[in-house]
Amino acid sequence: MLIAAAAAFSVRGYHATTTRDIAAQAGMSPAAVYIHYRSKEELLFQISRIGHTTSLSLLTSVTGDDPATRLASAVRAFATWHAEYRVTARVVQYELSALTPEHLAEVVELRRRIEGSVRDMVEEGVAAGVFDVPEVRGATLAVLSLCIDVARWFQPDRGRTPAEIGDLYADLVLRMVGARTAPQAG
């Protein structure tokens, strides 16, 4: 049901999609939607919550001592996810205005944690002398925007795989933050 809803929302947008459209996409009757979910908005919320939770998990599961390697790995995973799951990612990122205030508040908190995860990586790189970033907040926003926008334009038949996009974006982000070798102790 969630996959069907994401597909329907991505084609027509949340407001133009009916529960009948979602049910048809899922191969079910329109009444079946309400057996599983209270409303169309509840479906959107679940898609958004799962997408944001997955994104946060991708970013926070990156480990290692080197800030550049951690940031590159995080960006690689985040951009790849937005390409590979572009249909869902488009809904997750661009249909937030249709959420109820309560649901939006929960998703906004996840988004704050996502932003905080990337900001922490950038700050750690600056503190270690590995990144040359004049404004951490602006750099963080740029990194997130770059990765999220992949869901808007990526098409698998245009020559690059999601993994290749992830690799390209990891390299671009390291250049953007002015990554260099950590200074030697001494």
N, CA and C atoms as an extended XYZ file, in Angstrom:
558
Properties=species:S:1:pos:R:3:atomname:S:1:resname:S:1:resid:I:1 pbc="F F F"
N         0.820       -1.196        0.000 N   MET     1
C         0.000        0.000        0.000 CA  MET     1
C         0.865        1.261        0.000 C   MET     1
N         1.929        1.268        0.817 N   LEU     2
C         2.805        2.443        0.865 CA  LEU     2
C         3.510        2.665       -0.463 C   LEU     2
N         3.957        1.590       -1.082 N   ILE     3
C         4.628        1.701       -2.384 CA  ILE     3
C         3.658        2.233       -3.423 C   ILE     3
N         2.444        1.723       -3.412 N   ALA     4
C         1.428        2.198       -4.354 CA  ALA     4
C         1.122        3.675       -4.121 C   ALA     4
N         0.999        4.065       -2.857 N   ALA     5
C         0.715        5.468       -2.548 CA  ALA     5
C         1.862        6.367       -2.989 C   ALA     5
N         3.089        5.952       -2.720 N   ALA     6
C         4.245        6.760       -3.137 CA  ALA     6
C         4.263        6.915       -4.653 C   ALA     6
N         3.995        5.838       -5.367 N   ALA     7
C         3.980        5.908       -6.834 CA  ALA     7
C         2.882        6.850       -7.317 C   ALA     7
N         1.708        6.741       -6.733 N   ALA     8
C         0.601        7.614       -7.143 CA  ALA     8
C         0.882        9.071       -6.804 C   ALA     8
N         1.389        9.325       -5.590 N   PHE     9
C         1.709       10.705       -5.202 CA  PHE     9
C         2.786       11.298       -6.103 C   PHE     9
N         3.760       10.481       -6.489 N   SER    10
C         4.863       11.017       -7.300 CA  SER    10
C         4.408       11.399       -8.705 C   SER    10
N         3.401       10.733       -9.202 N   VAL    11
C         2.909       11.026      -10.557 CA  VAL    11
C         1.969       12.230      -10.555 C   VAL    11
N         1.026       12.258       -9.607 N   ARG    12
C        -0.012       13.282       -9.641 CA  ARG    12
C         0.114       14.337       -8.555 C   ARG    12
N         0.988       14.085       -7.582 N   GLY    13
C         1.055       14.971       -6.420 CA  GLY    13
C         0.038       14.522       -5.389 C   GLY    13
N         0.294       14.873       -4.152 N   TYR    14
C        -0.583       14.440       -3.059 CA  TYR    14
C        -2.024       14.904       -3.272 C   TYR    14
N        -2.213       16.184       -3.533 N   HIS    15
C        -3.564       16.748       -3.585 CA  HIS    15
C        -4.382       16.223       -4.758 C   HIS    15
N        -3.751       15.912       -5.863 N   ALA    16
C        -4.483       15.412       -7.032 CA  ALA    16
C        -4.695       13.899       -7.007 C   ALA    16
N        -4.051       13.218       -6.084 N   THR    17
C        -4.188       11.768       -5.976 CA  THR    17
C        -5.375       11.422       -5.086 C   THR    17
N        -6.190       10.499       -5.548 N   THR    18
C        -7.334       10.050       -4.752 CA  THR    18
C        -7.018        8.692       -4.125 C   THR    18
N        -7.802        8.327       -3.128 N   THR    19
C        -7.625        6.994       -2.552 CA  THR    19
C        -7.962        5.932       -3.595 C   THR    19
N        -8.828        6.249       -4.525 N   ARG    20
C        -9.140        5.332       -5.631 CA  ARG    20
C        -7.883        5.103       -6.486 C   ARG    20
N        -7.107        6.171       -6.745 N   ASP    21
C        -5.848        6.032       -7.498 CA  ASP    21
C        -4.877        5.114       -6.768 C   ASP    21
N        -4.771        5.299       -5.457 N   ILE    22
C        -3.854        4.487       -4.650 CA  ILE    22
C        -4.298        3.037       -4.660 C   ILE    22
N        -5.584        2.814       -4.459 N   ALA    23
C        -6.112        1.447       -4.455 CA  ALA    23
C        -5.881        0.773       -5.802 C   ALA    23
N        -6.123        1.483       -6.890 N   ALA    24
C        -5.897        0.913       -8.222 CA  ALA    24
C        -4.431        0.548       -8.404 C   ALA    24
N        -3.531        1.420       -7.967 N   GLN    25
C        -2.095        1.161       -8.064 CA  GLN    25
C        -1.716       -0.086       -7.259 C   GLN    25
N        -2.402       -0.310       -6.132 N   ALA    26
C        -2.121       -1.453       -5.265 CA  ALA    26
C        -2.891       -2.709       -5.666 C   ALA    26
N        -3.787       -2.566       -6.633 N   GLY    27
C        -4.601       -3.707       -7.039 CA  GLY    27
C        -5.641       -4.083       -5.997 C   GLY    27
N        -6.180       -3.071       -5.309 N   MET    28
C        -7.164       -3.299       -4.247 CA  MET    28
C        -8.400       -2.443       -4.502 C   MET    28
N        -9.408       -2.669       -3.696 N   SER    29
C       -10.597       -1.824       -3.776 CA  SER    29
C       -10.336       -0.536       -2.995 C   SER    29
N       -11.016        0.545       -3.344 N   PRO    30
C       -10.827        1.803       -2.610 CA  PRO    30
C       -11.095        1.662       -1.111 C   PRO    30
N       -12.019        0.828       -0.731 N   ALA    31
C       -12.322        0.636        0.689 CA  ALA    31
C       -11.153       -0.011        1.430 C   ALA    31
N       -10.345       -0.768        0.729 N   ALA    32
C        -9.211       -1.461        1.359 CA  ALA    32
C        -8.182       -0.479        1.916 C   ALA    32
N        -8.096        0.688        1.313 N   VAL    33
C        -7.152        1.699        1.808 CA  VAL    33
C        -7.473        2.020        3.265 C   VAL    33
N        -8.745        2.183        3.566 N   TYR    34
C        -9.159        2.589        4.907 CA  TYR    34
C        -9.092        1.456        5.930 C   TYR    34
N        -8.972        0.241        5.470 N   ILE    35
C        -8.770       -0.876        6.387 CA  ILE    35
C        -7.375       -0.778        7.005 C   ILE    35
N        -6.415       -0.320        6.204 N   HIS    36
C        -5.017       -0.257        6.630 CA  HIS    36
C        -4.591        1.114        7.158 C   HIS    36
N        -5.196        2.179        6.637 N   TYR    37
C        -4.807        3.545        7.006 CA  TYR    37
C        -6.055        4.386        7.211 C   TYR    37
N        -6.012        5.285        8.193 N   ARG    38
C        -7.169        6.124        8.503 CA  ARG    38
C        -7.496        7.115        7.398 C   ARG    38
N        -6.436        7.545        6.676 N   SER    39
C        -6.658        8.577        5.662 CA  SER    39
C        -5.510        8.571        4.648 C   SER    39
N        -5.715        9.307        3.600 N   LYS    40
C        -4.666        9.502        2.601 CA  LYS    40
C        -3.470       10.209        3.237 C   LYS    40
N        -3.745       11.141        4.126 N   GLU    41
C        -2.660       11.860        4.812 CA  GLU    41
C        -1.847       10.916        5.691 C   GLU    41
N        -2.502        9.947        6.315 N   GLU    42
C        -1.785        8.956        7.133 CA  GLU    42
C        -0.814        8.154        6.261 C   GLU    42
N        -1.216        7.815        5.065 N   LEU    43
C        -0.306        7.145        4.122 CA  LEU    43
C         0.897        8.032        3.824 C   LEU    43
N         0.650        9.295        3.520 N   LEU    44
C         1.739       10.224        3.240 CA  LEU    44
C         2.678       10.341        4.438 C   LEU    44
N         2.112       10.441        5.623 N   PHE    45
C         2.934       10.542        6.819 CA  PHE    45
C         3.814        9.314        6.996 C   PHE    45
N         3.251        8.141        6.809 N   GLN    46
C         4.047        6.917        6.980 CA  GLN    46
C         5.177        6.865        5.948 C   GLN    46
N         4.896        7.234        4.714 N   ILE    47
C         5.936        7.270        3.679 CA  ILE    47
C         7.022        8.263        4.079 C   ILE    47
N         6.613        9.427        4.519 N   SER    48
C         7.564       10.473        4.894 CA  SER    48
C         8.382       10.069        6.114 C   SER    48
N         7.726        9.512        7.113 N   ARG    49
C         8.431        9.085        8.324 CA  ARG    49
C         9.451        7.991        8.009 C   ARG    49
N         9.055        7.016        7.238 N   ILE    50
C         9.975        5.929        6.870 CA  ILE    50
C        11.143        6.471        6.060 C   ILE    50
N        10.863        7.335        5.106 N   GLY    51
C        11.933        7.914        4.291 CA  GLY    51
C        12.910        8.735        5.101 C   GLY    51
N        12.401        9.549        5.997 N   HIS    52
C        13.280       10.373        6.826 CA  HIS    52
C        14.052        9.536        7.840 C   HIS    52
N        13.409        8.524        8.401 N   THR    53
C        14.095        7.641        9.337 CA  THR    53
C        15.212        6.876        8.631 C   THR    53
N        14.937        6.428        7.416 N   THR    54
C        15.957        5.737        6.623 CA  THR    54
C        17.122        6.670        6.325 C   THR    54
N        16.826        7.886        5.933 N   SER    55
C        17.874        8.869        5.646 CA  SER    55
C        18.739        9.120        6.875 C   SER    55
N        18.098        9.310        8.010 N   LEU    56
C        18.844        9.538        9.247 CA  LEU    56
C        19.729        8.345        9.575 C   LEU    56
N        19.208        7.164        9.395 N   SER    57
C        19.983        5.953        9.658 CA  SER    57
C        21.195        5.856        8.735 C   SER    57
N        21.002        6.184        7.457 N   LEU    58
C        22.127        6.173        6.512 CA  LEU    58
C        23.233        7.117        6.965 C   LEU    58
N        22.844        8.294        7.409 N   LEU    59
C        23.823        9.312        7.790 CA  LEU    59
C        24.497        9.016        9.131 C   LEU    59
N        23.766        8.460       10.062 N   THR    60
C        24.334        8.238       11.389 CA  THR    60
C        25.054        6.897       11.521 C   THR    60
N        24.904        6.033       10.547 N   SER    61
C        25.576        4.733       10.636 CA  SER    61
C        27.007        4.780       10.106 C   SER    61
N        27.414        5.904        9.546 N   VAL    62
C        28.762        6.052        9.011 CA  VAL    62
C        29.736        6.190       10.177 C   VAL    62
N        30.803        5.417       10.136 N   THR    63
C        31.791        5.459       11.215 CA  THR    63
C        33.183        5.680       10.640 C   THR    63
N        34.125        5.908       11.529 N   GLY    64
C        35.513        6.095       11.131 CA  GLY    64
C        36.109        7.314       11.785 C   GLY    64
N        37.435        7.356       11.796 N   ASP    65
C        38.141        8.460       12.439 CA  ASP    65
C        38.351        9.660       11.531 C   ASP    65
N        38.417        9.437       10.233 N   ASP    66
C        38.726       10.512        9.295 CA  ASP    66
C        37.452       11.260        8.893 C   ASP    66
N        37.367       12.568        9.189 N   PRO    67
C        36.163       13.329        8.845 CA  PRO    67
C        35.833       13.318        7.351 C   PRO    67
N        36.841       13.362        6.504 N   ALA    68
C        36.590       13.371        5.058 CA  ALA    68
C        35.999       12.044        4.601 C   ALA    68
N        36.525       10.966        5.110 N   THR    69
C        36.002        9.645        4.742 CA  THR    69
C        34.570        9.487        5.235 C   THR    69
N        34.293        9.952        6.463 N   ARG    70
C        32.939        9.855        7.013 CA  ARG    70
C        31.960       10.682        6.196 C   ARG    70
N        32.333       11.924        5.885 N   LEU    71
C        31.422       12.780        5.115 CA  LEU    71
C        31.205       12.202        3.725 C   LEU    71
N        32.256       11.742        3.079 N   ALA    72
C        32.112       11.159        1.745 CA  ALA    72
C        31.208        9.932        1.786 C   ALA    72
N        31.375        9.088        2.787 N   SER    73
C        30.539        7.893        2.907 CA  SER    73
C        29.079        8.266        3.143 C   SER    73
N        28.849        9.255        3.984 N   ALA    74
C        27.487        9.693        4.266 CA  ALA    74
C        26.827       10.269        3.016 C   ALA    74
N        27.546       11.127        2.310 N   VAL    75
C        27.008       11.729        1.088 CA  VAL    75
C        26.765       10.654        0.037 C   VAL    75
N        27.689        9.743       -0.100 N   ARG    76
C        27.536        8.651       -1.067 CA  ARG    76
C        26.239        7.885       -0.793 C   ARG    76
N        26.014        7.528        0.461 N   ALA    77
C        24.816        6.770        0.827 CA  ALA    77
C        23.543        7.595        0.624 C   ALA    77
N        23.571        8.855        1.027 N   PHE    78
C        22.401        9.732        0.959 CA  PHE    78
C        22.019       10.030       -0.493 C   PHE    78
N        22.989       10.365       -1.320 N   ALA    79
C        22.712       10.653       -2.731 CA  ALA    79
C        22.274        9.384       -3.464 C   ALA    79
N        22.921        8.272       -3.177 N   THR    80
C        22.549        7.010       -3.817 CA  THR    80
C        21.115        6.649       -3.472 C   THR    80
N        20.738        6.801       -2.197 N   TRP    81
C        19.363        6.498       -1.790 CA  TRP    81
C        18.371        7.373       -2.549 C   TRP    81
N        18.668        8.662       -2.693 N   HIS    82
C        17.756        9.567       -3.393 CA  HIS    82
C        17.641        9.228       -4.882 C   HIS    82
N        18.674        8.631       -5.460 N   ALA    83
C        18.594        8.198       -6.855 CA  ALA    83
C        17.869        6.855       -6.963 C   ALA    83
N        18.280        5.905       -6.157 N   GLU    84
C        17.716        4.560       -6.240 CA  GLU    84
C        16.228        4.531       -5.893 C   GLU    84
N        15.835        5.318       -4.916 N   TYR    85
C        14.438        5.364       -4.474 CA  TYR    85
C        13.807        6.712       -4.820 C   TYR    85
N        14.112        7.203       -5.996 N   ARG    86
C        13.723        8.554       -6.406 CA  ARG    86
C        12.219        8.800       -6.324 C   ARG    86
N        11.403        7.797       -6.625 N   VAL    87
C         9.953        7.984       -6.578 CA  VAL    87
C         9.524        8.283       -5.140 C   VAL    87
N         9.938        7.433       -4.227 N   THR    88
C         9.611        7.648       -2.820 CA  THR    88
C        10.277        8.914       -2.294 C   THR    88
N        11.541        9.111       -2.634 N   ALA    89
C        12.282       10.280       -2.142 CA  ALA    89
C        11.627       11.585       -2.586 C   ALA    89
N        11.100       11.615       -3.808 N   ARG    90
C        10.406       12.819       -4.285 CA  ARG    90
C         9.210       13.134       -3.391 C   ARG    90
N         8.457       12.116       -3.043 N   VAL    91
C         7.299       12.307       -2.171 CA  VAL    91
C         7.758       12.727       -0.781 C   VAL    91
N         8.761       12.042       -0.256 N   VAL    92
C         9.289       12.327        1.082 CA  VAL    92
C         9.759       13.775        1.183 C   VAL    92
N        10.426       14.261        0.172 N   GLN    93
C        11.033       15.590        0.231 CA  GLN    93
C        10.110       16.733       -0.203 C   GLN    93
N         9.154       16.452       -1.094 N   TYR    94
C         8.422       17.557       -1.705 CA  TYR    94
C         6.929       17.618       -1.398 C   TYR    94
N         6.407       16.745       -0.550 N   GLU    95
C         4.976       16.764       -0.236 CA  GLU    95
C         4.707       17.076        1.243 C   GLU    95
N         5.670       17.655        1.925 N   LEU    96
C         5.538       17.915        3.356 CA  LEU    96
C         4.382       18.845        3.714 C   LEU    96
N         4.044       19.757        2.834 N   SER    97
C         3.003       20.742        3.147 CA  SER    97
C         1.630       20.103        3.324 C   SER    97
N         1.445       18.880        2.890 N   ALA    98
C         0.150       18.210        3.020 CA  ALA    98
C        -0.016       17.491        4.360 C   ALA    98
N         1.038       17.443        5.166 N   LEU    99
C         0.956       16.760        6.454 CA  LEU    99
C         0.188       17.595        7.482 C   LEU    99
N        -0.475       16.913        8.406 N   THR   100
C        -1.130       17.624        9.509 CA  THR   100
C        -0.048       18.270       10.371 C   THR   100
N        -0.400       19.268       11.162 N   PRO   101
C         0.614       19.898       12.023 CA  PRO   101
C         1.338       18.907       12.932 C   PRO   101
N         0.630       17.943       13.483 N   GLU   102
C         1.260       16.950       14.364 CA  GLU   102
C         2.251       16.080       13.602 C   GLU   102
N         1.836       15.614       12.444 N   HIS   103
C         2.713       14.769       11.637 CA  HIS   103
C         3.895       15.574       11.096 C   HIS   103
N         3.621       16.800       10.688 N   LEU   104
C         4.703       17.652       10.200 CA  LEU   104
C         5.732       17.890       11.303 C   LEU   104
N         5.285       18.097       12.515 N   ALA   105
C         6.215       18.324       13.629 CA  ALA   105
C         7.142       17.122       13.814 C   ALA   105
N         6.614       15.924       13.684 N   GLU   106
C         7.444       14.725       13.830 CA  GLU   106
C         8.478       14.636       12.700 C   GLU   106
N         8.057       14.937       11.489 N   VAL   107
C         8.971       14.887       10.353 CA  VAL   107
C        10.011       16.013       10.442 C   VAL   107
N         9.593       17.185       10.864 N   VAL   108
C        10.535       18.302       11.031 CA  VAL   108
C        11.620       17.931       12.038 C   VAL   108
N        11.251       17.248       13.101 N   GLU   109
C        12.254       16.813       14.083 CA  GLU   109
C        13.250       15.844       13.452 C   GLU   109
N        12.772       14.936       12.625 N   LEU   110
C        13.687       14.027       11.908 CA  LEU   110
C        14.600       14.818       10.975 C   LEU   110
N        14.047       15.817       10.305 N   ARG   111
C        14.847       16.648        9.402 CA  ARG   111
C        15.915       17.427       10.178 C   ARG   111
N        15.572       17.897       11.373 N   ARG   112
C        16.560       18.593       12.207 CA  ARG   112
C        17.706       17.651       12.578 C   ARG   112
N        17.363       16.424       12.881 N   ARG   113
C        18.385       15.438       13.237 CA  ARG   113
C        19.250       15.087       12.023 C   ARG   113
N        18.644       15.014       10.850 N   ILE   114
C        19.404       14.769        9.617 CA  ILE   114
C        20.382       15.918        9.392 C   ILE   114
N        19.875       17.133        9.472 N   GLU   115
C        20.733       18.308        9.297 CA  GLU   115
C        21.837       18.329       10.348 C   GLU   115
N        21.488       18.023       11.585 N   GLY   116
C        22.474       18.012       12.664 CA  GLY   116
C        23.568       16.985       12.432 C   GLY   116
N        23.214       15.853       11.892 N   SER   117
C        24.203       14.808       11.605 CA  SER   117
C        25.230       15.294       10.589 C   SER   117
N        24.749       15.912        9.521 N   VAL   118
C        25.670       16.425        8.495 CA  VAL   118
C        26.468       17.603        9.046 C   VAL   118
N        25.804       18.487        9.766 N   ARG   119
C        26.500       19.639       10.357 CA  ARG   119
C        27.617       19.179       11.293 C   ARG   119
N        27.338       18.156       12.097 N   ASP   120
C        28.366       17.625       12.997 CA  ASP   120
C        29.577       17.118       12.216 C   ASP   120
N        29.331       16.440       11.106 N   MET   121
C        30.451       15.932       10.291 CA  MET   121
C        31.284       17.082        9.737 C   MET   121
N        30.601       18.124        9.259 N   VAL   122
C        31.317       19.277        8.713 CA  VAL   122
C        32.085       19.985        9.832 C   VAL   122
N        31.461       20.190       10.979 N   GLU   123
C        32.140       20.837       12.103 CA  GLU   123
C        33.361       20.046       12.563 C   GLU   123
N        33.236       18.721       12.610 N   GLU   124
C        34.373       17.886       13.009 CA  GLU   124
C        35.529       18.038       12.018 C   GLU   124
N        35.218       18.110       10.745 N   GLY   125
C        36.257       18.296        9.740 CA  GLY   125
C        36.933       19.644        9.851 C   GLY   125
N        36.152       20.686       10.139 N   VAL   126
C        36.716       22.028       10.328 CA  VAL   126
C        37.607       22.035       11.573 C   VAL   126
N        37.104       21.461       12.660 N   ALA   127
C        37.870       21.434       13.918 CA  ALA   127
C        39.176       20.656       13.770 C   ALA   127
N        39.167       19.625       12.932 N   ALA   128
C        40.371       18.814       12.716 CA  ALA   128
C        41.315       19.451       11.697 C   ALA   128
N        40.907       20.562       11.098 N   GLY   129
C        41.738       21.211       10.088 CA  GLY   129
C        41.714       20.495        8.752 C   GLY   129
N        40.701       19.661        8.547 N   VAL   130
C        40.591       18.882        7.309 CA  VAL   130
C        39.695       19.572        6.281 C   VAL   130
N        38.742       20.372        6.750 N   PHE   131
C        37.842       21.093        5.852 CA  PHE   131
C        38.083       22.588        5.985 C   PHE   131
N        37.972       23.287        4.877 N   ASP   132
C        38.072       24.742        4.855 CA  ASP   132
C        36.690       25.278        4.510 C   ASP   132
N        35.892       25.523        5.539 N   VAL   133
C        34.505       25.944        5.366 CA  VAL   133
C        34.294       27.238        6.137 C   VAL   133
N        34.043       28.347        5.451 N   PRO   134
C        33.846       29.605        6.162 CA  PRO   134
C        32.539       29.668        6.950 C   PRO   134
N        31.518       28.918        6.507 N   GLU   135
C        30.234       28.931        7.199 CA  GLU   135
C        29.659       27.520        7.211 C   GLU   135
N        29.706       26.869        8.358 N   VAL   136
C        29.278       25.473        8.491 CA  VAL   136
C        27.796       25.309        8.152 C   VAL   136
N        26.966       26.203        8.638 N   ARG   137
C        25.524       26.073        8.389 CA  ARG   137
C        25.215       26.129        6.891 C   ARG   137
N        25.821       27.060        6.183 N   GLY   138
C        25.605       27.171        4.743 CA  GLY   138
C        26.127       25.957        3.989 C   GLY   138
N        27.290       25.463        4.401 N   ALA   139
C        27.859       24.273        3.765 CA  ALA   139
C        26.963       23.062        4.010 C   ALA   139
N        26.426       22.945        5.204 N   THR   140
C        25.527       21.838        5.540 CA  THR   140
C        24.289       21.874        4.663 C   THR   140
N        23.698       23.041        4.537 N   LEU   141
C        22.515       23.203        3.687 CA  LEU   141
C        22.839       22.837        2.236 C   LEU   141
N        23.986       23.262        1.758 N   ALA   142
C        24.383       22.948        0.381 CA  ALA   142
C        24.552       21.447        0.172 C   ALA   142
N        25.172       20.771        1.120 N   VAL   143
C        25.366       19.317        1.019 CA  VAL   143
C        24.014       18.622        0.964 C   VAL   143
N        23.130       18.966        1.892 N   LEU   144
C        21.812       18.330        1.924 CA  LEU   144
C        21.019       18.629        0.656 C   LEU   144
N        21.022       19.869        0.225 N   SER   145
C        20.281       20.252       -0.981 CA  SER   145
C        20.782       19.508       -2.208 C   SER   145
N        22.086       19.395       -2.324 N   LEU   146
C        22.681       18.692       -3.455 CA  LEU   146
C        22.172       17.258       -3.521 C   LEU   146
N        22.205       16.575       -2.399 N   CYS   147
C        21.786       15.167       -2.362 CA  CYS   147
C        20.283       15.001       -2.558 C   CYS   147
N        19.497       15.815       -1.879 N   ILE   148
C        18.040       15.707       -1.966 CA  ILE   148
C        17.545       15.964       -3.377 C   ILE   148
N        18.165       16.907       -4.081 N   ASP   149
C        17.708       17.264       -5.421 CA  ASP   149
C        17.870       16.125       -6.424 C   ASP   149
N        18.685       15.137       -6.117 N   VAL   150
C        18.841       13.985       -7.001 CA  VAL   150
C        17.478       13.354       -7.285 C   VAL   150
N        16.609       13.292       -6.287 N   ALA   151
C        15.285       12.685       -6.461 CA  ALA   151
C        14.455       13.415       -7.510 C   ALA   151
N        14.708       14.695       -7.683 N   ARG   152
C        13.936       15.490       -8.648 CA  ARG   152
C        14.322       15.188      -10.080 C   ARG   152
N        15.608       14.995      -10.355 N   TRP   153
C        16.050       14.910      -11.751 CA  TRP   153
C        16.557       13.540      -12.198 C   TRP   153
N        16.913       12.666      -11.288 N   PHE   154
C        17.569       11.414      -11.675 CA  PHE   154
C        16.651       10.525      -12.506 C   PHE   154
N        17.196       10.022      -13.600 N   GLN   155
C        16.535        9.033      -14.456 CA  GLN   155
C        17.546        7.936      -14.742 C   GLN   155
N        17.230        6.686      -14.439 N   PRO   156
C        18.213        5.604      -14.585 CA  PRO   156
C        18.637        5.338      -16.025 C   PRO   156
N        17.852        5.774      -16.977 N   ASP   157
C        18.189        5.519      -18.377 CA  ASP   157
C        19.061        6.619      -18.992 C   ASP   157
N        19.600        7.502      -18.170 N   ARG   158
C        20.405        8.616      -18.686 CA  ARG   158
C        21.899        8.418      -18.499 C   ARG   158
N        22.326        7.181      -18.271 N   GLY   159
C        23.758        6.900      -18.316 CA  GLY   159
C        24.480        6.675      -17.003 C   GLY   159
N        23.930        7.086      -15.889 N   ARG   160
C        24.609        6.871      -14.605 CA  ARG   160
C        23.723        6.043      -13.689 C   ARG   160
N        24.367        5.185      -12.920 N   THR   161
C        23.647        4.391      -11.932 CA  THR   161
C        23.533        5.200      -10.640 C   THR   161
N        22.644        4.794       -9.734 N   PRO   162
C        22.587        5.466       -8.433 CA  PRO   162
C        23.939        5.444       -7.712 C   PRO   162
N        24.663        4.336       -7.783 N   ALA   163
C        25.977        4.254       -7.120 CA  ALA   163
C        26.967        5.235       -7.750 C   ALA   163
N        26.910        5.394       -9.057 N   GLU   164
C        27.802        6.360       -9.720 CA  GLU   164
C        27.463        7.791       -9.308 C   GLU   164
N        26.173        8.079       -9.143 N   ILE   165
C        25.767        9.408       -8.644 CA  ILE   165
C        26.310        9.598       -7.229 C   ILE   165
N        26.186        8.573       -6.397 N   GLY   166
C        26.706        8.655       -5.031 CA  GLY   166
C        28.199        8.938       -5.010 C   GLY   166
N        28.960        8.245       -5.854 N   ASP   167
C        30.408        8.469       -5.925 CA  ASP   167
C        30.734        9.885       -6.405 C   ASP   167
N        30.027       10.323       -7.443 N   LEU   168
C        30.243       11.672       -7.972 CA  LEU   168
C        29.955       12.723       -6.901 C   LEU   168
N        28.837       12.583       -6.203 N   TYR   169
C        28.459       13.570       -5.199 CA  TYR   169
C        29.400       13.553       -3.997 C   TYR   169
N        29.888       12.374       -3.628 N   ALA   170
C        30.865       12.302       -2.527 CA  ALA   170
C        32.096       13.116       -2.899 C   ALA   170
N        32.578       12.970       -4.128 N   ASP   171
C        33.736       13.736       -4.590 CA  ASP   171
C        33.425       15.235       -4.644 C   ASP   171
N        32.266       15.593       -5.182 N   LEU   172
C        31.894       17.007       -5.283 CA  LEU   172
C        31.801       17.660       -3.901 C   LEU   172
N        31.226       16.958       -2.938 N   VAL   173
C        31.074       17.527       -1.599 CA  VAL   173
C        32.436       17.721       -0.942 C   VAL   173
N        33.338       16.760       -1.099 N   LEU   174
C        34.677       16.944       -0.516 CA  LEU   174
C        35.373       18.158       -1.129 C   LEU   174
N        35.183       18.376       -2.412 N   ARG   175
C        35.750       19.576       -3.049 CA  ARG   175
C        35.073       20.837       -2.500 C   ARG   175
N        33.762       20.745       -2.303 N   MET   176
C        33.002       21.888       -1.811 CA  MET   176
C        33.456       22.312       -0.406 C   MET   176
N        33.778       21.355        0.447 N   VAL   177
C        34.203       21.693        1.809 CA  VAL   177
C        35.711       21.915        1.895 C   VAL   177
N        36.384       21.893        0.751 N   GLY   178
C        37.829       22.137        0.746 CA  GLY   178
C        38.606       21.079        1.498 C   GLY   178
N        38.212       19.822        1.332 N   ALA   179
C        38.855       18.728        2.065 CA  ALA   179
C        40.325       18.641        1.697 C   ALA   179
N        41.129       18.398        2.728 N   ARG   180
C        42.567       18.206        2.534 CA  ARG   180
C        43.046       17.217        3.585 C   ARG   180
N        44.254       16.798        3.468 N   THR   181
C        44.825       15.846        4.429 CA  THR   181
C        44.919       16.498        5.795 C   THR   181
N        44.613       15.729        6.821 N   ALA   182
C        44.691       16.232        8.187 CA  ALA   182
C        46.113       16.694        8.495 C   ALA   182
N        46.257       17.792        9.244 N   PRO   183
C        47.598       18.269        9.582 CA  PRO   183
C        48.351       17.240       10.452 C   PRO   183
N        49.641       17.182       10.254 N   GLN   184
C        50.470       16.255       11.019 CA  GLN   184
C        50.723       16.825       12.408 C   GLN   184
N        50.684       15.960       13.414 N   ALA   185
C        50.975       16.384       14.792 CA  ALA   185
C        52.448       16.739       14.902 C   ALA   185
N        52.739       17.694       15.686 N   GLY   186
C        54.160       17.948       15.820 CA  GLY   186
C        54.456       19.252       16.310 C   GLY   186
